[in-house]
Amino acid sequence: MTLADVIEVLEAAYPPARAESWDAVGLVCGDPAEEVERVLFAVDPVAAVVEEALSWGADLIVTHHPLYLRGTTSVAADTPKGRLVHTLIRRGVGLYTAHTNADVASPGVSDALARAVGLAGDLVPLQPFPDDPLRGLGRIGDLPAETTLEEFAARAAAGLPKTSWGIRVAGDPSRPVSRVAVSGGAGDSLLGVARAAGVDVFLTADLRHHPASEFVEAGGPALIDAAHWATEWPWLDSAASILRGGGVNVETRVSATVTDAWTKGY
């Protein structure tokens, strides 16, 4: 299989045209004509992930987060990102990113998050595209049976990878919970949408004090705030499965390297 073959499957599942205009998705480095036998999936294109890829003998790294989200004028090796690019090219390893186009895909980042925290049955987008009701940001789904906010939070914590700060909950722990909205990554922009959807709880990441406080005070759903990396990590296995099922004969591996920015909680 060539890198071009792999990209074809990935872009069928995560069309680049669906990425936000400010995003940077697609092939960062690598020769589309080169053969690919091993593909490592990770959330972040950081040094620890590159080291894992080299140690395993990967030919390609597929990450969720872009390396150069805001662009650059230099890949000089005297910067951390420049060194990473030089290392990848020198060792013949490609780097490919699927970011906001994977967020809105079906299945995408939020589908994987929803299943990881225990949602069952059909899922629908929290904020669907006007021209495609099956795609969009976030997902809404139901739990197999009604439970309490406290019990659901414990279930969510168990279903997500461990990080230094775990999860935070805003709301009455005894509140009944059955209908849930989730969104992988930063979900501040969807607070109003979650309120309008009438769900019992909204699980996402990177919630800030004032928006969260005002949301709860106004009688919105309960909130669960998890680590950004943890809410997106479940997608990696989904993406790897799509690649394996797309007729591409490659070996895949999901990185277990914790690349959450926060390393210790006290």
TATALIN-V426912 format. One record per residue. N is the residue number from 1. RES is the residue in one small letter. OMEGA is omega in degrees with one decimal (none if undefined). Layout:
N;RES;OMEGA + N;RES;OMEGA
This chain:
1;m;176.9 + 2;t;175.5 + 3;l;178.0 + 4;a;177.3 + 5;d;-179.8 + 6;v;-179.5 + 7;i;179.7 + 8;e;179.7 + 9;v;-179.2 + 10;l;-176.2 + 11;e;170.8 + 12;a;179.4 + 13;a;-176.4 + 14;y;-175.2 + 15;p;179.1 + 16;p;-179.7 + 17;a;179.1 + 18;r;178.0 + 19;a;175.9 + 20;e;-176.5 + 21;s;-178.6 + 22;w;-171.8 + 23;d;178.3 + 24;a;-176.9 + 25;v;177.4 + 26;g;-175.6 + 27;l;179.4 + 28;v;175.1 + 29;c;-177.5 + 30;g;-179.4 + 31;d;-178.6 + 32;p;-178.5 + 33;a;-177.7 + 34;e;178.0 + 35;e;177.8 + 36;v;177.6 + 37;e;-177.7 + 38;r;-178.1 + 39;v;177.5 + 40;l;177.6 + 41;f;-178.7 + 42;a;178.6 + 43;v;-171.4 + 44;d;175.6 + 45;p;-177.6 + 46;v;-173.8 + 47;a;-178.4 + 48;a;178.1 + 49;v;177.3 + 50;v;177.1 + 51;e;177.7 + 52;e;-179.9 + 53;a;-179.9 + 54;l;179.7 + 55;s;-178.6 + 56;w;-177.2 + 57;g;-179.6 + 58;a;173.8 + 59;d;-176.2 + 60;l;171.5 + 61;i;173.6 + 62;v;-179.9 + 63;t;175.0 + 64;h;-178.0 + 65;h;177.8 + 66;p;174.0 + 67;l;-179.6 + 68;y;-177.5 + 69;l;-177.3 + 70;r;177.5 + 71;g;179.1 + 72;t;174.1 + 73;t;-176.9 + 74;s;170.7 + 75;v;179.3 + 76;a;-174.5 + 77;a;176.4 + 78;d;171.4 + 79;t;-178.7 + 80;p;-178.5 + 81;k;176.9 + 82;g;177.6 + 83;r;179.7 + 84;l;179.1 + 85;v;179.1 + 86;h;179.7 + 87;t;-179.1 + 88;l;-178.3 + 89;i;-179.3 + 90;r;-177.5 + 91;r;176.6 + 92;g;-179.4 + 93;v;178.1 + 94;g;175.9 + 95;l;-178.1 + 96;y;-177.6 + 97;t;169.5 + 98;a;-171.7 + 99;h;-177.3 + 100;t;174.1 + 101;n;173.8 + 102;a;177.0 + 103;d;-173.3 + 104;v;-177.9 + 105;a;175.7 + 106;s;1.3 + 107;p;-179.1 + 108;g;-174.0 + 109;v;-175.9 + 110;s;173.5 + 111;d;-179.7 + 112;a;177.3 + 113;l;-179.4 + 114;a;179.7 + 115;r;-178.5 + 116;a;-178.8 + 117;v;168.8 + 118;g;177.8 + 119;l;-175.9 + 120;a;175.6 + 121;g;-177.4 + 122;d;176.2 + 123;l;176.7 + 124;v;179.1 + 125;p;174.0 + 126;l;176.6 + 127;q;-175.3 + 128;p;171.8 + 129;f;177.3 + 130;p;-176.7 + 131;d;-178.5 + 132;d;-176.0 + 133;p;179.6 + 134;l;-179.6 + 135;r;178.6 + 136;g;-177.1 + 137;l;174.5 + 138;g;175.4 + 139;r;173.3 + 140;i;178.1 + 141;g;-176.9 + 142;d;171.0 + 143;l;179.0 + 144;p;178.5 + 145;a;179.2 + 146;e;179.1 + 147;t;176.6 + 148;t;177.1 + 149;l;-179.6 + 150;e;-179.2 + 151;e;178.5 + 152;f;178.5 + 153;a;178.1 + 154;a;177.9 + 155;r;179.0 + 156;a;179.1 + 157;a;179.4 + 158;a;-176.6 + 159;g;-178.9 + 160;l;177.6 + 161;p;-176.6 + 162;k;174.1 + 163;t;-173.7 + 164;s;-176.7 + 165;w;175.9 + 166;g;178.3 + 167;i;176.4 + 168;r;-175.1 + 169;v;173.9 + 170;a;-178.8 + 171;g;179.3 + 172;d;-178.0 + 173;p;-178.1 + 174;s;-178.5 + 175;r;176.9 + 176;p;-178.3 + 177;v;173.0 + 178;s;-179.8 + 179;r;-168.1 + 180;v;170.2 + 181;a;177.2 + 182;v;172.3 + 183;s;179.1 + 184;g;-179.6 + 185;g;-175.7 + 186;a;-174.0 + 187;g;179.0 + 188;d;-174.1 + 189;s;-176.1 + 190;l;-178.6 + 191;l;179.6 + 192;g;178.8 + 193;v;179.0 + 194;a;177.9 + 195;r;-178.6 + 196;a;-178.4 + 197;a;177.3 + 198;g;178.7 + 199;v;179.6 + 200;d;-178.3 + 201;v;177.2 + 202;f;-179.5 + 203;l;-179.9 + 204;t;-178.4 + 205;a;172.9 + 206;d;177.6 + 207;l;-179.3 + 208;r;-173.2 + 209;h;-172.7 + 210;h;177.7 + 211;p;-179.5 + 212;a;-179.7 + 213;s;-179.7 + 214;e;179.7 + 215;f;-178.9 + 216;v;-179.9 + 217;e;-178.7 + 218;a;176.8 + 219;g;178.6 + 220;g;175.2 + 221;p;171.0 + 222;a;-179.0 + 223;l;169.3 + 224;i;-177.3 + 225;d;179.9 + 226;a;177.5 + 227;a;-177.8 + 228;h;-178.5 + 229;w;-175.9 + 230;a;-178.6 + 231;t;-178.6 + 232;e;-177.8 + 233;w;-179.1 + 234;p;-179.8 + 235;w;-173.9 + 236;l;-179.5 + 237;d;176.5 + 238;s;179.8 + 239;a;178.4 + 240;a;178.8 + 241;s;178.0 + 242;i;179.6 + 243;l;179.9 + 244;r;-178.5 + 245;g;-176.5 + 246;g;178.0 + 247;g;178.9 + 248;v;-176.5 + 249;n;178.4 + 250;v;173.8 + 251;e;-178.9 + 252;t;178.0 + 253;r;176.0 + 254;v;-178.6 + 255;s;175.1 + 256;a;179.5 + 257;t;178.9 + 258;v;-178.5 + 259;t;173.1 + 260;d;-175.1 + 261;a;-176.2 + 262;w;-171.9 + 263;t;-177.3 + 264;k;174.9 + 265;g;-177.8 + 266;y;none
